[in-house]
Amino acid sequence: MIWPIIAAIVVAFAVSYFMQPKQKGAKSSLLSDFDLPTAEVGREIPVLFGTRDIKSSNIVWYGDLKTKAIKK
């Protein structure tokens, strides 16, 4: 009596597995892909009042950004 239910569950899992969309190869992100703030001498520093979204800010230091190879 329980075997038809188990068989239906196995068939449903098999159908859902084979019908899922196939993933294409993932491409790793490069540091140049990110929109990071810049630090330029002589560039104007905006004075803002209130809440604003600054698209290209001019900052002095922004983390230690470097890549390191993964070794196994």
N, C-alpha and C positions, 0 to 999 in steps of 0.2 A: 504494500500500500504506500510506503514512503519512497520506493524506488522511482516511480514516475516523477515525483516532485524533485528528487535529486537530479534526475536526468534532465528535467526542464531547466533547472538552475545552471547546470553545466553547459547546456546548449545556449542559454541566454548569455553566459559569460563568454563563450566562444564567439558568438555572433557579435557581441559588443567589442571584443578585442580585434576582430578582423575588419570591422567597419569604422574604427577610429581613424582619423586623418594621420597620414604619415608625416613625421617631422623631417624637415630638411636639415642638413648639416649646419650646426651653429657656428657663427663666425665670432671670434674673440674681439673684444673692444680694444681699441688703441687709445692712448692718452690724448691723441689729437681729436678723437671723436667727441670729447666732452667740451662743453662751453664753460671754460674757467675764467675767473677774473684776471685782469692784466695788471702789471705794475710798470707804468711808463713814466719817465721823468718829464715834467712839464705839462702833463695832462691835467685838465681841470678836475677838481674834486667838487661834485655837486653837493649843495646844501639843500636838504629836503625837510619839509615839515609834514607831519602826519605819517600815514602808512603808505608806502610806495614799493613798487617792484623795480629794482634797478637791474637792467638787462646786462650792462657791461660795466662792472665796477672797477675802480682802480685801487688796488690794495698793495700793501707792502710785503706781506708774507702769507702763503697759503699752503700749509702742510708740507710734508716731505714726500713729494710725488716721484716715485721711481718704480721700476718693475724689477721683479726678482724671479728667476727661473724656478720652476717647481721640479724638485728632484725626488725620485722614489728609489 
